[in-house]
Amino acid sequence: MRLIVENLACRRSGRRIFAGLSFAVGPGEGLMVTGRNGAGKSSLLTMLSGRLKPDAGAIRVEGTGEATLPECLHVVGHRDGLKSALTAAENLEFARNLLGHPAASPVQALEALGLPHVARLPVGYLSAGQRRRVALARLLVCRRPVWLLDEPTAALDLASQGVLAGLMRHHRAEGGIVIAATHQALGLEDARELRIGPVAAPAEDAFAAEEWL
Ligand SMILES: Nc1ncnc2c1ncn2[C@@H]1O[C@H](COP(=O)(O)OP(=O)(O)OP(=O)(O)O)[C@@H](O)[C@H]1O
């Protein structure tokens, strides 16, 4: 599949955050979305996930058949979307049933994130980093080609950051797409960078935002 963004603009609370954003990502590619605090990285990911309407421009996909872009996405955002009263395994089972295209079992996914011992614990008992790893384990229980990750290393120790880098590498090697908003390298160093912000980008850089208020 291919994800294409053309001349995208974002307005929040009446203020133009960015405009003129264009890029395309295809199978196996990674895109690191960078920029200062408030530049609009999370807003861009929210737009890609279909939860925020663009102020202008278009987001489209090719090669997905009948499936819409939201149906092709996994999103791991600032809010982990986990139910505190459910166990880690129950949360993952719920996501697996809801999202379709099941892949790894909840236990396998937790093992991949180094957390097999929390499978039967309510998520409310977990540390911040453990919760984040359960949220990331959701990526593995269903097969979806595009991973949208917003600061995915938040609360992760170095070892878990390495695990995440491996998961992203593997996903891309299988033809998946990773788009991550981040202030860190993430292990996506070979990915293209989309810098949102007032820093002037080279003229040939199709990713540059053109207008700032
Ligand atoms: N729900 C919202 N309603 C109104 N304005 C919002 C909302 N969320 C974010 N904004 C505004 O949109 C702008 C961009 O915010 P966004 O969270 O996209 O930036 P970011 O680049 O992800 O920042 P950070 O690096 O701090 O996470 C900010 O000025 C913010 O105040």
The ligand as an ORCA input file, in Angstrom:
! r2SCAN-3c Opt
* xyz 0 1
  N      -7.302     18.961     21.408
  C      -6.777     20.137     21.049
  N      -7.551     21.224     20.894
  C      -7.041     22.404     20.541
  N      -5.743     22.625     20.295
  C      -4.916     21.596     20.424
  C      -5.376     20.303     20.813
  N      -4.324     19.461     20.867
  C      -3.262     20.199     20.526
  N      -3.597     21.470     20.274
  C      -2.688     22.553     19.862
  O      -2.132     22.211     18.600
  C      -0.761     22.596     18.557
  C       0.056     21.377     18.126
  O      -0.001     20.411     19.174
  P       0.591     18.953     18.985
  O       0.257     18.186     20.216
  O       0.159     18.440     17.675
  O       2.160     19.281     18.913
  P       3.418     18.288     19.008
  O       4.351     18.694     17.919
  O       2.966     16.878     19.014
  O       4.012     18.711     20.423
  P       4.897     17.907     21.518
  O       6.283     17.768     20.944
  O       4.877     18.830     22.690
  O       4.203     16.599     21.791
  C      -0.391     23.145     19.916
  O      -0.387     24.563     19.819
  C      -1.528     22.678     20.821
  O      -1.823     23.639     21.809
*
